[in-house]
Amino acid sequence: MKNKIATQTAQQGDVILKKIASLPTGEQKIIARKKLVLAEGETTGHFHGIEESESELIQIGEKIILNLAKASILTHQEHNPITLEAGMWEVGRVQEYDYFSKMVRQVQD
């Protein structure tokens, strides 16, 4: 099966990515370069990651931005790889709403 290139949105397990045209305003902090971990498993030690020499994770306020100079592959030990188009991607986590407790919680992968 050929791996498609994600151009606008992508989801791998509990990680969701949305392509953005420009960086949000605010102070930028580089979290990581080259070897990026977008999210770590809560119990297994697995992780959603990209290993690319021209990539970086940036934090601006509460937002995490993945900046890719070229198309890169998002990998995880239990999910199919996803190729992401070059550019900037906002990184988020899937959330669920518990109607009984009336609380929002982060989905755990």
Order of alpha helices (4+ residues) and beta strands (2+ residues): beta-beta-beta-beta-beta-beta-beta-beta-beta-beta-beta
